Amino acid sequence: MLAFSSKGLLGHNAGSVAFQSLRSVSGLPGIGDILKNPATMAAAKKFMADPQAQQKIQEMMKDKSTMEKMMGMMSDPAFRKQVETLRKETGMPGADQPITDDLIEKYKAAMGFTGGKGAIDTESMAIPGQSIADIAKAAISPPPATYATPAGKPKMHYPPVIELREYTLQPYMAGQYMKATNEAANLRKSLVPLRLFSLPDTGGQLNRATHFYYYEGGMPDRDAKRGGMATNSDWQDYLSAARPCMLEQQSQLYCEAPLPAQYMTGMKALSPALIGGSDPIYEYRKYQLKLGYDSVPRFLDHFQRGLPARMACKDSSSELLSVMHSEVGELNEVIELWRHGDGNAAMHASRVAARGAPSWKAAVAGIAELSTSFHNGM
């Protein structure tokens, strides 16, 4: 996680020694424990991928006394070996460049540091107005959105949420519902952040309107936008036509997995319009996992390990839109959402090719052990 340039200067992802001090005040495990535990490895990867956390660590490392103590710890060969392993496992830039005694000494000399190895005094590492615990909390949280609160109260930060709404329709009124919904499509998109709206063609219950929304500002953003819908007269006119067509409504909230952008489009960037391909379809894959706090992190660890091989096998028209896990509703549920531009042929070709990829097969085996049920539809 420490990234040195060819000149021996500390790189922008320098967080390994800071991680050692962060754990003592935030409950994070030691580096040795992180390397052994898939769940904590996933947290470490998320930590190092957060630009805001990296910026705060850079600010902390401007303090000379703090950096001198950090260099002392890096002089410990055992600790350094763990750091180098963690750098490689989390895919940090510069991970292929070893941290040598000579490199550390050159850096210390350039900065005028003295002294050898020793424990870090966490009390001396605080940024003015920002504790190490605050940094740790920010590092493992999604990028925040800020909302104004009543006078005298601090502003709150909320992570993005994805809402999945599913409406079961009267079979003989499905056409009437879709006609009214198509006519109100632009109105809906002006009021709420729609990302996908579809009716299933096969794979389970039919006549079930399925729609996803991405609220970048989290729950307050959702509450504000849905509150606006409730007072919009045009929307109320639409509901008057649509509600008689419904048998029931369901809503669940999800958080999106922090997978690499080169593999996943993400709901924030997803357009509600189908684009590309000759016969585009959406594939919806749902996993129900065993109870337990570590089920979702372990699932994501297996999934991410096999993902490069899975993406190398996919049809050229296929795209992984999102992987999300439930936050409110049926917990320990994971949804994997794909778009296949060339329809069933693209979906089938991608599946067949993936079955021959050893690392993806290993990932599926690990996921199967965590799952109590699996369902897919399109």
VOBA-1610 file (N, C-alpha, C; in pm, whole numbers, padded with zeros to 5 digits, always signed):
BEGIN
Met+00081-00120+00000Met+00000+00000+00000Met+00085+00126+00000Leu+00210+00114+00051Leu+00301+00226+00035Leu+00355+00222-00107Ala+00342+00330-00179Ala+00387+00334-00318Ala+00497+00436-00333Phe+00619+00391-00357Phe+00732+00482-00375Phe+00759+00500-00523Ser+00792+00623-00561Ser+00830+00648-00699Ser+00976+00610-00717Ser+01026+00623-00840Ser+01165+00587-00866Ser+01260+00679-00791Lys+01211+00795-00747Lys+01294+00888-00671Lys+01282+00864-00521Gly+01199+00766-00482Gly+01188+00733-00340Gly+01088+00818-00265Leu+01003+00892-00335Leu+00905+00974-00265Leu+00780+00895-00240Leu+00706+00934-00137Leu+00586+00863-00098Leu+00475+00891-00197Gly+00409+00784-00250Gly+00305+00799-00349Gly+00170+00835-00289His+00070+00860-00378His-00059+00908-00330His-00142+00800-00262Asn-00106+00673-00279Asn-00182+00566-00213Asn-00116+00521-00085Ala-00036+00603-00024Ala+00035+00563+00096Ala-00060+00551+00213Gly-00094+00428+00248Gly-00188+00410+00357Gly-00159+00288+00442Ser-00054+00209+00411Ser-00035+00084+00481Ser-00004+00103+00628Val+00089+00193+00660Val+00122+00213+00801Val+00010+00286+00871Ala-00054+00376+00799Ala-00170+00444+00856Ala-00278+00343+00892Phe-00291+00239+00810Phe-00390+00135+00838Phe-00361+00069+00973Gln-00231+00048+01003Gln-00194-00015+01129Gln-00238+00070+01248Ser-00229+00201+01235Ser-00271+00288+01344Ser-00422+00306+01346Leu-00481+00308+01227Leu-00626+00322+01219Leu-00697+00209+01293Arg-00644+00089+01282Arg-00713-00026+01340Arg-00724-00015+01492Ser-00626+00049+01557Ser-00627+00053+01702Ser-00738+00141+01758Val-00788+00233+01677Val-00893+00322+01726Val-01026+00303+01655Ser-01029+00215+01552Ser-01153+00199+01476Ser-01203+00056+01474Gly-01132-00035+01538Gly-01177-00173+01541Gly-01138-00253+01418Leu-01059-00195+01327Leu-01014-00270+01211Leu-00907-00371+01253Pro-00898-00487+01186Pro-00800-00587+01224Pro-00659-00549+01181Gly-00561-00623+01233Gly-00423-00602+01192Gly-00401-00652+01051Ile-00288-00616+00990Ile-00262-00652+00852Ile-00256-00804+00835Gly-00193-00873+00930Gly-00188-01018+00921Gly-00326-01080+00919Asp-00418-01028+01001Asp-00555-01079+01004Asp-00629-01046+00875Ile-00604-00928+00819Ile-00670-00888+00695Ile-00637-00986+00583Leu-00509-01027+00574Leu-00467-01115+00467Leu-00533-01252+00476Lys-00576-01292+00594Lys-00635-01426+00614Lys-00786-01426+00597Asn-00848-01311+00597Asn-00994-01304+00603Asn-01051-01237+00478Pro-01129-01309+00395Pro-01184-01249+00273Pro-01268-01125+00300Ala-01342-01125+00412Ala-01428-01010+00442Ala-01345-00885+00469Thr-01238-00901+00549Thr-01156-00784+00578Thr-01070-00744+00458Met-01036-00841+00371Met-00966-00805+00248Met-01055-00717+00161Ala-01184-00751+00156Ala-01277-00669+00078Ala-01286-00528+00134Ala-01286-00517+00269Ala-01290-00385+00332Ala-01162-00308+00303Ala-01047-00379+00301Ala-00920-00313+00273Ala-00917-00259+00131Lys-00970-00339+00036Lys-00973-00293-00103Lys-01061-00168-00117Lys-01175-00170-00047Lys-01264-00055-00051Lys-01197+00067+00011Phe-01125+00045+00120Phe-01052+00152+00189Phe-00954+00219+00093Met-00875+00137+00022Met-00770+00193-00062Met-00824+00249-00193Ala-00949+00217-00228Ala-01008+00270-00351Ala-01080+00403-00329Asp-01087+00448-00204Asp-01163+00568-00171Asp-01074+00692-00183Pro-01095+00777-00284Pro-01011+00896-00303Pro-01014+00990-00183Gln-01130+01001-00116Gln-01141+01091-00001Gln-01052+01042+00112Ala-01049+00910+00134Ala-00964+00856+00239Ala-00817+00881+00207Gln-00781+00862+00079Gln-00642+00885+00038Gln-00601+01031+00060Gln-00692+01122+00032Gln-00662+01264+00051Gln-00638+01296+00198Lys-00721+01237+00284Lys-00704+01263+00427Lys-00574+01204+00480Ile-00537+01087+00427Ile-00411+01026+00469Ile-00293+01112+00423Gln-00303+01167+00302Gln-00198+01257+00255Gln-00182+01377+00348Glu-00293+01432+00393Glu-00287+01546+00484Glu-00220+01506+00615Met-00256+01387+00664Met-00197+01339+00788Met-00046+01321+00773Met-00003+01278+00653Met+00138+01248+00634Met+00224+01371+00609Lys+00164+01487+00611Lys+00242+01609+00602Lys+00309+01642+00736Asp+00263+01577+00842Asp+00321+01600+00973Asp+00452+01523+00984Lys+00563+01593+01008Lys+00695+01531+01005Lys+00713+01428+01115Ser+00667+01456+01238Ser+00685+01361+01347Ser+00606+01232+01322Thr+00489+01246+01264Thr+00409+01128+01230Thr+00481+01042+01128Met+00534+01107+01024Met+00601+01033+00918Met+00728+00966+00967Glu+00797+01031+01061Glu+00919+00971+01115Glu+00886+00840+01187Lys+00776+00838+01262Lys+00736+00716+01331Lys+00692+00608+01231Met+00627+00651+01125Met+00585+00555+01023Met+00705+00489+00957Met+00807+00569+00926Met+00927+00514+00865Met+00996+00416+00960Gly+00983+00441+01089Gly+01040+00349+01187Gly+00972+00213+01179Met+00841+00213+01168Met+00769+00087+01156Met+00804+00015+01027Met+00823+00089+00919Met+00855+00026+00792Met+00995-00036+00792Ser+01074-00005+00892Ser+01206-00067+00904Ser+01195-00209+00960Asp+01079-00248+01008Asp+01058-00383+01061Asp+01031-00477+00942Pro+01120-00572+00912Pro+01105-00660+00794Pro+00975-00738+00793Ala+00932-00789+00911Ala+00809-00868+00916Ala+00688-00784+00880Phe+00683-00663+00936Phe+00571-00574+00905Phe+00574-00534+00758Arg+00693-00508+00707Arg+00708-00466+00567Arg+00660-00576+00473Lys+00689-00702+00505Lys+00646-00813+00421Lys+00494-00820+00415Gln+00429-00798+00531Gln+00284-00799+00533Gln+00228-00685+00448Val+00292-00569+00457Val+00247-00453+00378Val+00257-00484+00229Glu+00371-00543+00187Glu+00390-00572+00044Glu+00287-00673-00005Thr+00255-00772+00077Thr+00153-00870+00040Thr+00017-00803+00025Leu-00015-00716+00119Leu-00144-00646+00114Leu-00153-00555-00008Arg-00042-00491-00043Arg-00039-00406-00164Arg-00075-00488-00287Lys-00015-00606-00298Lys-00042-00690-00415Lys-00185-00740-00416Glu-00235-00782-00299Glu-00370-00837-00291Glu-00477-00732-00322Thr-00450-00607-00287Thr-00550-00502-00310Thr-00528-00430-00443Gly-00425-00473-00519Gly-00404-00417-00652Gly-00359-00273-00653Met-00280-00231-00553Met-00238-00092-00546Met-00129-00061-00649Pro-00129+00060-00705Pro-00021+00101-00795Pro+00114+00092-00725Gly+00217+00049-00797Gly+00350+00038-00740Gly+00371-00088-00659Ala+00272-00181-00663Ala+00281-00301-00581Ala+00395-00393-00624Asp+00441-00378-00749Asp+00548-00464-00798Asp+00687-00411-00761Gln+00694-00297-00694Gln+00822-00238-00655Gln+00849-00267-00508Pro+00951-00344-00476Pro+00976-00380-00336Pro+01016-00260-00251Ile+00979-00265-00124Ile+01017-00161-00028Ile+01146-00206+00040Thr+01257-00151+00001Thr+01387-00193+00052Thr+01435-00100+00163Asp+01532-00151+00242Asp+01592-00067+00346Asp+01654+00058+00284Asp+01720+00040+00172Asp+01788+00152+00107Asp+01687+00260+00066Leu+01572+00216+00012Leu+01471+00312-00031Leu+01415+00388+00088Ile+01390+00319+00198Ile+01337+00384+00317Ile+01439+00483+00373Glu+01566+00442+00381Glu+01670+00530+00435Glu+01688+00654+00349Lys+01680+00638+00215Lys+01694+00753+00127Lys+01579+00851+00148Tyr+01459+00794+00166Tyr+01344+00880+00189Tyr+01358+00954+00321Lys+01400+00882+00426Lys+01416+00943+00557Lys+01522+01054+00552Ala+01632+01027+00482Ala+01739+01127+00472Ala+01692+01251+00397Ala+01615+01228+00289Ala+01567+01341+00210Ala+01474+01431+00290Met+01400+01370+00384Met+01306+01446+00464Met+01364+01491+00598Gly+01488+01450+00624Gly+01553+01491+00748Gly+01507+01412+00868Phe+01462+01287+00847Phe+01414+01205+00957Phe+01531+01139+01029Thr+01507+01102+01156Thr+01605+01029+01235Thr+01533+00917+01308Gly+01609+00829+01371Gly+01549+00726+01455Gly+01519+00599+01380Gly+01487+00494+01454Gly+01461+00362+01397Gly+01318+00322+01418Lys+01302+00190+01429Lys+01165+00140+01438Lys+01108+00161+01578Gly+00976+00168+01585Gly+00908+00189+01712Gly+00759+00198+01691Ala+00682+00194+01798Ala+00537+00197+01788Ala+00487+00335+01748Ile+00376+00340+01684Ile+00316+00467+01645Ile+00231+00520+01760Asp+00249+00644+01791Asp+00168+00712+01893Asp+00047+00771+01821Thr-00068+00705+01834Thr-00186+00749+01759Thr-00234+00886+01801Glu-00203+00927+01925Glu-00248+01058+01970Glu-00181+01169+01891Ser-00057+01143+01844Ser+00017+01247+01772Ser-00019+01251+01624Met-00106+01159+01581Met-00133+01148+01438Met-00259+01219+01393Ala-00327+01286+01483Ala-00454+01349+01447Ala-00433+01473+01360Ile-00516+01486+01260Ile-00521+01609+01182Ile-00606+01708+01260Pro-00571+01835+01261Pro-00653+01931+01335Pro-00800+01919+01295Gly-00885+01895+01397Gly-01028+01883+01372Gly-01070+01750+01312Gln-00977+01655+01302Gln-01008+01527+01237Gln-00931+01417+01309Ser-01002+01327+01379Ser-00936+01218+01449Ser-00909+01103+01355Ile-00820+01010+01398Ile-00793+00892+01318Ile-00920+00809+01301Ala-01002+00801+01406Ala-01127+00727+01396Ala-01218+00788+01290Asp-01218+00921+01279Asp-01298+00987+01176Asp-01249+00947+01037Ile-01116+00943+01021Ile-01057+00906+00892Ile-01097+00764+00857Ala-01088+00673+00954Ala-01124+00534+00930Ala-01270+00521+00889Lys-01356+00594+00958Lys-01499+00587+00927Lys-01525+00638+00786Ala-01460+00748+00748Ala-01478+00803+00613Ala-01423+00708+00508Ala-01313+00639+00542Ala-01247+00553+00444Ala-01330+00433+00404Ile-01409+00381+00496Ile-01486+00260+00465Ile-01631+00290+00435Ser-01665+00415+00407Ser-01801+00454+00373Ser-01807+00493+00226Pro-01923+00477+00158Pro-01937+00522+00021Pro-01924+00674+00012Pro-01893+00727-00109Pro-01883+00872-00124Pro-02010+00940-00073Pro-01997+01040+00013Pro-02115+01097+00078Pro-02184+01205-00005Ala-02308+01228+00029Ala-02382+01344-00021Ala-02416+01429+00101Thr-02416+01559+00085Thr-02438+01649+00197Thr-02576+01712+00188Tyr-02645+01718+00303Tyr-02777+01779+00308Tyr-02783+01880+00420Ala-02857+01988+00394Ala-02874+02089+00497Ala-02965+02035+00607Thr-02935+02069+00731Thr-03016+02028+00845Thr-03059+02152+00920Pro-03153+02139+01015Pro-03199+02257+01089Pro-03083+02333+01153Ala-03103+02464+01169Ala-02998+02550+01225Ala-02948+02495+01357Gly-02816+02500+01375Gly-02756+02455+01500Gly-02716+02309+01500Lys-02758+02232+01396Lys-02723+02091+01389Lys-02621+02069+01278Pro-02528+01971+01295Pro-02427+01946+01191Pro-02492+01884+01067Lys-02427+01902+00952Lys-02474+01841+00830Lys-02446+01690+00834Met-02536+01613+00776Met-02523+01468+00775Met-02483+01421+00635His-02414+01308+00630His-02370+01250+00503His-02437+01114+00486Tyr-02488+01087+00365Tyr-02563+00964+00340Tyr-02509+00896+00214Pro-02489+00764+00221Pro-02442+00690+00102Pro-02555+00671+00002Pro-02522+00654-00126Pro-02626+00630-00227Pro-02703+00501-00198Val-02829+00497-00242Val-02909+00376-00232Val-02977+00350-00365Ile-03002+00223-00391Ile-03078+00180-00509Ile-03211+00126-00460Glu-03318+00173-00517Glu-03450+00119-00482Glu-03502+00030-00594Leu-03544-00090-00558Leu-03612-00180-00651Leu-03759-00183-00612Arg-03844-00143-00705Arg-03989-00147-00684Arg-04049-00248-00782Glu-04133-00337-00729Glu-04196-00440-00810Glu-04347-00437-00787Tyr-04422-00420-00896Tyr-04568-00412-00889Tyr-04628-00532-00963Thr-04703-00614-00892Thr-04773-00725-00955Thr-04903-00671-01016Leu-04923-00700-01145Leu-05035-00642-01219Leu-05147-00744-01239Gln-05268-00692-01253Gln-05380-00775-01298Gln-05348-00820-01441Pro-05341-00951-01468Pro-05302-00995-01602Pro-05383-00930-01714Tyr-05514-00918-01696Tyr-05597-00862-01802Tyr-05587-00710-01812Met-05515-00648-01715Met-05499-00502-01718Met-05354-00459-01740Ala-05265-00554-01769Ala-05124-00521-01788Ala-05104-00425-01905Gly-05180-00447-02012Gly-05169-00358-02128Gly-05211-00215-02094Gln-05319-00203-02019Gln-05367-00070-01978Gln-05263+00000-01890Tyr-05201-00078-01799Tyr-05098-00020-01710Tyr-04979+00030-01792Met-04932-00052-01887Met-04814-00013-01965Met-04844+00106-02054Lys-04966+00116-02106Lys-05002+00233-02189Lys-04994+00360-02106Ala-05053+00359-01986Ala-05048+00477-01900Ala-04905+00507-01857Thr-04827+00403-01830Thr-04689+00421-01784Thr-04601+00478-01895Asn-04616+00430-02016Asn-04539+00484-02129Asn-04571+00631-02152Glu-04698+00666-02140Glu-04738+00805-02160Glu-04680+00897-02051Ala-04657+00842-01932Ala-04605+00922-01820Ala-04454+00903-01801Ala-04386+00840-01898Ala-04244+00808-01881Ala-04158+00931-01857Asn-04177+01035-01937Asn-04096+01156-01920Asn-04125+01224-01786Leu-04251+01221-01745Leu-04287+01278-01615Leu-04216+01203-01503Arg-04218+01070-01508Arg-04151+00990-01406Arg-04002+01025-01398Lys-03937+01033-01514Lys-03793+01060-01516Lys-03760+01201-01469Ser-03855+01291-01479Ser-03831+01427-01430Ser-03845+01437-01278Leu-03913+01340-01219Leu-03940+01344-01074Leu-03846+01256-00993Val-03807+01141-01049Val-03723+01046-00976Val-03614+00992-01069Pro-03499+00946-01013Pro-03386+00900-01094Pro-03402+00757-01143Leu-03494+00736-01237Leu-03519+00604-01294Leu-03396+00555-01369Arg-03361+00427-01347Arg-03249+00367-01419Arg-03292+00252-01508Leu-03399+00184-01473Leu-03446+00070-01553Leu-03592+00045-01522Phe-03671+00019-01627Phe-03811-00020-01611Phe-03837-00134-01709Ser-03891-00246-01658Ser-03913-00361-01746Ser-04026-00448-01694Leu-04076-00536-01783Leu-04167-00644-01748Leu-04097-00775-01781Pro-04101-00875-01692Pro-04032-01001-01720Pro-04099-01076-01834Asp-04014-01144-01911Asp-04064-01225-02022Asp-04071-01371-01983Thr-03979-01414-01895Thr-03978-01552-01847Thr-03888-01560-01723Gly-03894-01674-01654Gly-03807-01694-01539Gly-03877-01681-01405Gly-04009-01674-01405Gly-04080-01660-01277Gly-04215-01593-01298Gln-04255-01514-01200Gln-04386-01448-01207Gln-04390-01346-01319Leu-04492-01352-01400Leu-04509-01258-01511Leu-04598-01142-01469Asn-04612-01047-01559Asn-04694-00927-01533Asn-04652-00859-01403Arg-04522-00844-01389Arg-04465-00783-01269Arg-04376-00666-01313Ala-04426-00545-01301Ala-04349-00426-01340Ala-04230-00411-01245Thr-04110-00407-01303Thr-03986-00405-01224Thr-03909-00278-01258His-03883-00194-01157His-03812-00069-01186His-03710-00037-01078Phe-03594+00014-01123Phe-03483+00049-01036Phe-03462+00200-01038Tyr-03428+00255-00920Tyr-03397+00398-00907Tyr-03266+00412-00830Tyr-03186+00510-00870Tyr-03058+00534-00803Tyr-03062+00671-00735Tyr-03062+00670-00601Tyr-03065+00795-00524Tyr-02925+00824-00472Glu-02857+00915-00540Glu-02717+00944-00506Glu-02705+01002-00366Gly-02806+01074-00320Gly-02803+01135-00188Gly-02861+01048-00078Gly-02881+00919-00106Gly-02927+00828-00003Gly-03074+00846+00034Met-03107+00807+00156Met-03246+00809+00200Met-03309+00948+00199Pro-03238+01053+00244Pro-03301+01187+00237Pro-03336+01228+00094Asp-03248+01190+00000Asp-03273+01219-00140Asp-03400+01147-00187Arg-03410+01019-00150Arg-03530+00943-00186Arg-03656+01004-00125Asp-03649+01036+00004Asp-03766+01091+00072Asp-03811+01222+00007Ala-03713+01306-00027Ala-03747+01437-00086Ala-03812+01420-00223Lys-03755+01332-00306Lys-03808+01315-00441Lys-03945+01247-00440Arg-03962+01148-00356Arg-04092+01082-00351Arg-04197+01174-00287Gly-04152+01259-00196Gly-04243+01359-00142Gly-04291+01455-00250Gly-04200+01490-00342Gly-04238+01576-00454Gly-04338+01509-00546Met-04324+01377-00566Met-04421+01305-00649Met-04561+01313-00589Ala-04567+01301-00458Ala-04696+01297-00390Ala-04774+01427-00406Thr-04703+01537-00430Thr-04770+01667-00444Thr-04781+01713-00589Asn-04738+01629-00684Asn-04743+01665-00825Asn-04878+01622-00884Ser-04954+01715-00933Ser-05090+01684-00981Ser-05088+01593-01103Asp-04990+01612-01193Asp-04982+01525-01311Asp-04951+01381-01270Trp-04867+01366-01169Trp-04835+01231-01121Trp-04958+01167-01056Gln-05035+01245-00986Gln-05155+01191-00924Gln-05256+01146-01030Asp-05260+01218-01142Asp-05347+01176-01253Asp-05301+01041-01308Tyr-05169+01026-01321Tyr-05116+00898-01369Tyr-05153+00784-01273Leu-05138+00807-01144Leu-05168+00703-01046Leu-05316+00663-01051Ser-05401+00759-01080Ser-05544+00728-01089Ser-05571+00626-01199Ala-05491+00631-01305Ala-05508+00536-01415Ala-05433+00406-01390Ala-05318+00413-01317Ala-05231+00296-01301Ala-05268+00207-01183Arg-05309+00265-01073Arg-05332+00187-00951Arg-05439+00080-00964Pro-05548+00105-01034Pro-05648-00002-01049Pro-05595-00127-01118Cys-05480-00114-01187Cys-05421-00228-01258Cys-05334-00315-01167Met-05306-00270-01045Met-05211-00337-00957Met-05281-00428-00857Leu-05212-00541-00827Leu-05255-00630-00721Leu-05178-00605-00592Glu-05047-00580-00605Glu-04964-00551-00488Glu-04840-00474-00530Gln-04775-00410-00432Gln-04652-00334-00455Gln-04547-00376-00353Gln-04422-00383-00396Gln-04311-00414-00308Gln-04197-00317-00334Ser-04120-00286-00228Ser-04004-00198-00241Ser-03892-00250-00152Gln-03770-00253-00206Gln-03650-00289-00129Gln-03538-00192-00163Leu-03447-00171-00068Leu-03334-00083-00088Leu-03205-00163-00089Tyr-03112-00122-00176Tyr-02985-00192-00195Tyr-02869-00093-00196Cys-02751-00145-00165Cys-02626-00072-00184Cys-02548-00141-00295Glu-02484-00061-00379Glu-02409-00118-00490Glu-02271-00162-00445Ala-02227-00279-00494Ala-02095-00330-00460Ala-01987-00244-00527Pro-01876-00219-00457Pro-01768-00134-00513Pro-01675-00211-00604Leu-01729-00263-00715Leu-01649-00340-00810Leu-01575-00246-00905Pro-01464-00291-00964Pro-01385-00205-01054Pro-01467-00153-01172Ala-01446-00028-01205Ala-01525+00037-01310Ala-01502-00026-01447Gln-01386-00089-01467Gln-01362-00148-01599Gln-01448-00272-01623Tyr-01511-00325-01516Tyr-01595-00443-01529Tyr-01743-00413-01516Met-01780-00309-01444Met-01921-00283-01413Met-01959-00139-01447Thr-02071-00123-01517Thr-02118+00011-01555Thr-02157+00092-01433Gly-02234+00032-01342Gly-02280+00103-01222Gly-02414+00171-01248Met-02499+00172-01145Met-02633+00229-01161Met-02630+00380-01178Lys-02528+00445-01126Lys-02521+00591-01141Lys-02511+00629-01288Ala-02434+00551-01365Ala-02411+00584-01506Ala-02513+00521-01599Leu-02597+00432-01548Leu-02689+00357-01633Leu-02799+00445-01688Ser-02823+00433-01817Ser-02934+00504-01881Ser-03057+00415-01879Pro-03175+00473-01857Pro-03297+00392-01859Pro-03334+00342-01998Ala-03266+00391-02101Ala-03297+00348-02237Ala-03209+00230-02277Leu-03267+00134-02347Leu-03188+00024-02403Leu-03107+00078-02521Ile-02978+00050-02522Ile-02895+00099-02632Ile-02808-00015-02684Gly-02783-00016-02814Gly-02692-00112-02873Gly-02752-00251-02889Gly-02698-00324-02986Gly-02740-00461-03007Gly-02863-00473-03096Ser-02885-00596-03143Ser-02995-00619-03235Ser-03125-00659-03165Asp-03114-00715-03043Asp-03232-00764-02972Asp-03206-00758-02821Pro-03190-00640-02764Pro-03142-00628-02626Pro-03240-00682-02522Ile-03183-00749-02420Ile-03262-00797-02306Ile-03184-00769-02178Tyr-03256-00765-02065Tyr-03193-00757-01934Tyr-03202-00894-01867Glu-03094-00933-01802Glu-03092-01057-01723Glu-03075-01020-01576Tyr-03162-01077-01496Tyr-03172-01044-01353Tyr-03140-01171-01276Arg-03030-01170-01199Arg-02985-01289-01125Arg-02986-01257-00975Lys-03063-01332-00900Lys-03081-01303-00758Lys-03032-01419-00673Tyr-02948-01387-00573Tyr-02895-01485-00479Tyr-02946-01454-00338Gln-02999-01554-00271Gln-03030-01539-00129Gln-02920-01610-00051Leu-02851-01536+00035Leu-02736-01590+00108Leu-02774-01634+00249Lys-02688-01714+00308Lys-02708-01759+00445Lys-02706-01640+00540Leu-02769-01658+00656Leu-02764-01555+00759Leu-02621-01538+00808Gly-02588-01416+00850Gly-02454-01389+00902Gly-02399-01260+00846Tyr-02322-01190+00929Tyr-02265-01062+00887Tyr-02163-01075+00774Asp-02098-01191+00764Asp-01990-01203+00667Asp-02035-01264+00534Ser-02163-01299+00519Ser-02208-01366+00396Ser-02191-01278+00273Val-02235-01153+00281Val-02223-01063+00166Val-02077-01030+00135Pro-01992-00992+00234Pro-01851-00968+00201Pro-01782-01089+00140Arg-01813-01209+00188Arg-01751-01329+00132Arg-01801-01354-00010Phe-01929-01331-00035Phe-01983-01343-00171Phe-01907-01249-00266Leu-01896-01123-00225Leu-01831-01024-00311Leu-01684-01056-00334Asp-01619-01114-00234Asp-01479-01152-00251Asp-01466-01262-00356His-01551-01366-00347His-01550-01472-00449His-01582-01414-00587Phe-01684-01330-00592Phe-01729-01274-00720Phe-01618-01192-00786Gln-01553-01107-00707Gln-01451-01020-00764Gln-01328-01099-00807Arg-01295-01206-00736Arg-01179-01287-00776Arg-01203-01354-00912Gly-01326-01394-00938Gly-01354-01459-01066Gly-01398-01366-01176Leu-01425-01239-01142Leu-01483-01146-01238Leu-01396-01121-01362Pro-01263-01103-01349Pro-01184-01081-01472Pro-01201-01193-01574Ala-01202-01319-01528Ala-01220-01431-01620Ala-01362-01431-01677Arg-01460-01398-01593Arg-01599-01393-01640Arg-01616-01288-01749Met-01557-01172-01731Met-01572-01065-01829Met-01496-01095-01958Ala-01387-01170-01945Ala-01310-01207-02065Ala-01388-01304-02153Cys-01486-01375-02094Cys-01564-01475-02167Cys-01694-01421-02224Lys-01735-01303-02183Lys-01869-01256-02220Lys-01878-01221-02369Asp-01999-01223-02419Asp-02026-01178-02555Asp-01994-01029-02565Ser-01953-00986-02682Ser-01914-00845-02699Ser-02029-00749-02676Ser-02153-00797-02689Ser-02269-00708-02669Ser-02321-00713-02525Ser-02260-00797-02440Ser-02308-00812-02302Ser-02236-00715-02210Glu-02306-00670-02107Glu-02254-00567-02016Glu-02305-00593-01874Leu-02213-00598-01779Leu-02252-00609-01637Leu-02292-00470-01589Leu-02421-00454-01558Leu-02471-00322-01519Leu-02447-00293-01372Ser-02475-00392-01286Ser-02461-00366-01143Ser-02461-00497-01065Val-02396-00493-00949Val-02408-00597-00847Val-02442-00522-00718Met-02553-00559-00655Met-02601-00484-00538Met-02645-00582-00429His-02638-00538-00304His-02682-00621-00192His-02784-00545-00109Ser-02881-00617-00054Ser-02995-00555+00012Ser-02955-00484+00141Glu-03021-00372+00164Glu-02999-00290+00282Glu-03127-00281+00366Val-03241-00276+00300Val-03372-00273+00368Val-03464-00369+00294Gly-03524-00461+00367Gly-03612-00560+00307Gly-03561-00699+00337Glu-03560-00787+00237Glu-03506-00923+00251Glu-03355-00914+00255Leu-03295-00930+00373Leu-03151-00906+00389Leu-03068-01023+00336Asn-02940-00995+00318Asn-02845-01092+00262Asn-02889-01140+00123Glu-02943-01049+00048Glu-02983-01077-00090Glu-02890-00999-00184Val-02843-01066-00288Val-02755-01003-00387Val-02820-01013-00524Ile-02818-00902-00598Ile-02870-00901-00734Ile-02756-00868-00830Glu-02749-00948-00935Glu-02651-00930-01042Glu-02731-00895-01168Leu-02706-00779-01227Leu-02789-00729-01337Leu-02704-00714-01463Trp-02748-00781-01572Trp-02676-00777-01700Trp-02767-00722-01810Arg-02703-00664-01911Arg-02774-00629-02034Arg-02703-00699-02149His-02779-00775-02229His-02724-00847-02344His-02779-00783-02470Gly-02693-00712-02542Gly-02737-00637-02659Gly-02795-00723-02770Asp-02741-00844-02784Asp-02788-00933-02888Asp-02878-01044-02833Gly-02942-01015-02722Gly-03048-01099-02670Gly-03004-01235-02617Asn-03092-01335-02637Asn-03069-01468-02584Asn-02941-01530-02636Ala-02908-01505-02761Ala-02787-01562-02818Ala-02663-01512-02744Ala-02660-01384-02711Ala-02546-01327-02638Ala-02540-01383-02495Met-02656-01394-02429Met-02659-01448-02293Met-02610-01592-02291His-02657-01673-02386His-02617-01813-02391His-02468-01827-02421Ala-02417-01751-02517Ala-02275-01759-02551Ala-02188-01721-02433Ser-02228-01619-02357Ser-02151-01575-02240Ser-02149-01683-02132Arg-02262-01746-02108Arg-02270-01850-02006Arg-02182-01970-02041Val-02194-02017-02165Val-02118-02135-02207Val-01968-02110-02198Ala-01924-01993-02242Ala-01781-01961-02237Ala-01732-01952-02093Ala-01813-01894-02003Ala-01771-01877-01863Ala-01753-02010-01792Arg-01830-02111-01832Arg-01821-02241-01767Arg-01686-02308-01788Gly-01611-02261-01887Gly-01480-02318-01912Gly-01366-02240-01849Ala-01397-02135-01773Ala-01293-02052-01710Ala-01269-02101-01568Pro-01151-02156-01537Pro-01125-02215-01404Pro-01148-02119-01288Ser-01102-01995-01300Ser-01116-01902-01187Ser-01262-01864-01165Trp-01342-01856-01273Trp-01485-01827-01255Trp-01556-01947-01195Lys-01520-02067-01236Lys-01579-02189-01179Lys-01550-02197-01029Ala-01428-02160-00990Ala-01393-02160-00848Ala-01475-02056-00772Ala-01497-01940-00835Ala-01579-01836-00771Ala-01722-01885-00752Val-01778-01949-00853Val-01915-02000-00844Val-01926-02106-00735Ala-01823-02189-00721Ala-01825-02291-00616Ala-01830-02227-00478Gly-01752-02121-00458Gly-01754-02049-00331Gly-01888-01981-00306Ile-01945-01921-00410Ile-02075-01855-00398Ile-02185-01956-00366Ala-02178-02074-00427Ala-02279-02177-00404Ala-02283-02219-00257Glu-02168-02225-00193Glu-02163-02263-00051Glu-02229-02158+00038Leu-02233-02035-00007Leu-02292-01926+00072Leu-02441-01908+00047Ser-02492-01964-00062Ser-02627-01935-00108Ser-02727-02039-00059Thr-02848-01991-00029Thr-02957-02083+00005Thr-03054-02097-00112Ser-03053-02002-00206Ser-03135-02012-00326Ser-03080-01920-00433Phe-03116-01950-00558Phe-03072-01869-00671Phe-03188-01864-00771His-03209-01746-00828His-03318-01728-00923His-03271-01634-01034Asn-03308-01664-01157Asn-03279-01568-01263Asn-03399-01554-01354Gly-03406-01440-01419Gly-03516-01413-01511Gly-03470-01310-01612Met-03555-01282-01708Met-03520-01181-01809Met-03647-01118-01866
//
